[in-house]
Amino acid sequence: MEIIIQPTPEAASVIAARLIARLVREKPTAVLGLATGSTPLATYRELIRLHQTEGLDLSAVTTFNLDEYVGLPPEHPQSYHAFMQENLFRHVNIPAARTHIPNGMAKDIPWECARYEDAIRGAGGIDLQLLGIGSDGHIGFNEPTSSLASRTRIKTLTERTRQDNARFFDGDIAQVPMHCVTMGVGTIMESRAVVLLAFGENKAHAIAEACEGPITAMNPASILQMHPTAKTVIDEPASTALRKRDYYRYVFDNKPQWQRV
Ligand code: F6R
């Protein structure tokens, strides 16, 4: 796994946005896997800037989001539908019909999960998946002990994740849904490229386990060690528990010109 340590979340997010922009310029019909939460916000701001001031054209792109809460309608301000509208979609030119987010209001959740998997497959698979990581190592909402081969399905959020996310729900954990629909770990692993972002000391332990620990369902992000091209882009505080951080810096600083982002 390539690990890129940057001084600030903003600097890390510029790298993530450049990786996405480079892909879209090379392949205008790229299929992007998108995340929500606080981590990708600066990446989305940079993508919006690239679109608005540097002509980045997203009109042929297709997107698939990782997850959605069960029971929150799209118009609920904390739904991931609303999040994506507010923080990316309404500022760029991705056609609405080509943006996909699981339907957490579906009457038949297993059917919805199978439909979502079919839609990803029908679009030709995901070219680049953007990921955050939970403080417990979850990716998407694949909580610890999730099958590392799992597909899109319903999951029960852990108490810790609901606590972490209560900040978006007026600090009230009781308002945080208990369930979500999430792409599986196996679904994520099929993405042709993966960019995992993590910022802050709160993520340092999860990042160290994901990058340097054993591959284990106890830290679902650790399966990314088996992904051929996964990149982890983090800020200084998120890097503090990594044993080989000096080596990662040395690799990044000495990249051949053609490999630079
Ligand atoms: C969001 C998602 C989650 C978040 C993770 C980190 O779509 O899939 O895995 O990336 O919970 O959340 P933040 O970024 O809010 O710390």
Residues whose N, C-alpha, C, O or C-beta is under 5 A from the ligand:
A	BS01	F6R	A35 T36 G37 S38 T39 L66 D67 L131 G132 I133 G134 H138 I139 G140 F141
